[in-house]
Amino acid sequence: MQKEKKRLSKSAKAAQKLLSESKMLASAKAAMNVGQEFKSSVVTPRVNTTANKPRPEKKKG
């Protein structure tokens, strides 16, 4: 006689779901990055383009 398979617990089901989702995400990211190894990195411009101003001198005493 065959043994009946045990049902997975809620935590085991959640872990299995997370694992399958992470595998799908990893494969999707790998598919997106194909051919981008030799692509030059784009330099993002700084948000603040004004010059840094020195701090004002504070009166002491």
C-alpha angles and dihedrals in degrees: 000000000000121000116240115243115247117241117247118249121241092256092049091050091049092049091049091050092050091049094051091047092050091050090051091048092048092051091047092051091048090052091050094050096051110123095010097099092095096038114119115245115250114232110226116219119242118257094224108054097169120103119264109259121216117247115262117254111256123218111246124211 
